């Protein structure tokens, strides 16, 4: 079983207007999902919301530079 390489947008791609619009959309969607999750949902719906929230957070994390475990200089 092979794993696919992790998608990582370049710094230039992350500076594009499209990326900025996508991040803004995802942040708005994340806030909406969190608000819904705070409501009165049953256990199944809460699980679905948490899955959606986790996926959006994973997408938003693509905007961050990769952290290395190198010791500070």
The 8 nearest C-alpha neighbors of each residue, nearest first, counted from 0:
[[1, 2, 3, 4, 5, 6, 7, 57],
 [2, 0, 3, 4, 5, 6, 7, 57],
 [3, 1, 4, 0, 5, 6, 7, 57],
 [2, 4, 5, 1, 6, 0, 7, 8],
 [5, 3, 6, 2, 7, 1, 8, 0],
 [4, 6, 7, 3, 2, 8, 61, 65],
 [7, 5, 4, 8, 61, 3, 9, 58],
 [6, 8, 5, 61, 9, 62, 4, 65],
 [9, 7, 12, 13, 6, 10, 61, 62],
 [10, 8, 12, 11, 13, 7, 14, 62],
 [9, 11, 13, 12, 14, 8, 64, 62],
 [12, 10, 14, 9, 13, 15, 8, 18],
 [13, 11, 9, 15, 14, 10, 8, 18],
 [12, 14, 10, 11, 15, 18, 9, 8],
 [13, 15, 11, 12, 10, 16, 18, 19],
 [14, 16, 18, 12, 17, 13, 19, 11],
 [17, 15, 19, 18, 20, 14, 13, 21],
 [16, 18, 20, 15, 19, 21, 14, 13],
 [17, 19, 21, 15, 20, 16, 13, 22],
 [20, 18, 16, 22, 17, 21, 23, 15],
 [19, 21, 23, 17, 18, 22, 24, 16],
 [20, 22, 18, 24, 23, 19, 25, 17],
 [23, 21, 25, 19, 24, 20, 26, 18],
 [22, 24, 20, 26, 21, 25, 19, 27],
 [25, 23, 21, 27, 22, 26, 28, 20],
 [24, 26, 28, 22, 27, 23, 29, 21],
 [27, 25, 29, 23, 28, 24, 22, 30],
 [28, 26, 24, 30, 25, 29, 23, 31],
 [27, 29, 25, 31, 26, 30, 24, 32],
 [30, 28, 26, 32, 31, 27, 25, 33],
 [29, 31, 33, 27, 28, 32, 34, 26],
 [32, 30, 28, 34, 29, 33, 35, 27],
 [33, 31, 35, 29, 34, 30, 36, 28],
 [34, 32, 36, 30, 35, 31, 29, 37],
 [33, 35, 31, 37, 32, 36, 30, 38],
 [36, 34, 32, 38, 37, 33, 31, 48],
 [37, 35, 33, 38, 34, 32, 45, 48],
 [36, 38, 34, 35, 33, 39, 40, 32],
 [39, 37, 35, 36, 40, 34, 33, 45],
 [38, 40, 41, 37, 36, 35, 45, 44],
 [41, 39, 45, 44, 38, 42, 36, 43],
 [40, 42, 44, 43, 45, 39, 46, 38],
 [41, 43, 45, 44, 46, 40, 47, 39],
 [42, 44, 46, 45, 41, 47, 40, 48],
 [45, 43, 47, 46, 41, 42, 40, 48],
 [46, 44, 48, 42, 47, 43, 40, 41],
 [45, 47, 49, 43, 44, 48, 42, 50],
 [46, 48, 44, 50, 45, 49, 51, 43],
 [49, 47, 45, 51, 50, 46, 52, 44],
 [48, 50, 52, 46, 47, 51, 53, 45],
 [49, 51, 53, 47, 48, 52, 46, 54],
 [50, 52, 48, 54, 49, 53, 55, 47],
 [53, 51, 49, 55, 50, 54, 48, 56],
 [52, 54, 56, 50, 51, 55, 49, 57],
 [55, 53, 57, 51, 56, 52, 50, 58],
 [56, 54, 58, 52, 57, 53, 59, 51],
 [55, 57, 59, 53, 58, 54, 60, 52],
 [58, 56, 54, 60, 55, 59, 53, 61],
 [57, 59, 55, 60, 56, 61, 54, 62],
 [60, 58, 56, 61, 57, 62, 55, 22],
 [59, 61, 57, 62, 58, 63, 56, 55],
 [62, 60, 59, 63, 58, 7, 57, 8],
 [63, 61, 60, 59, 13, 64, 8, 58],
 [64, 62, 61, 60, 65, 59, 66, 13],
 [65, 63, 66, 62, 61, 10, 60, 9],
 [66, 64, 63, 67, 61, 7, 62, 60],
 [67, 65, 64, 68, 63, 69, 70, 60],
 [66, 68, 69, 65, 70, 64, 71, 63],
 [67, 69, 70, 66, 71, 65, 72, 64],
 [68, 70, 67, 71, 66, 72, 65, 64],
 [69, 71, 68, 72, 67, 66, 65, 64],
 [72, 70, 69, 68, 67, 66, 65, 64],
 [71, 70, 69, 68, 67, 66, 65, 64]]
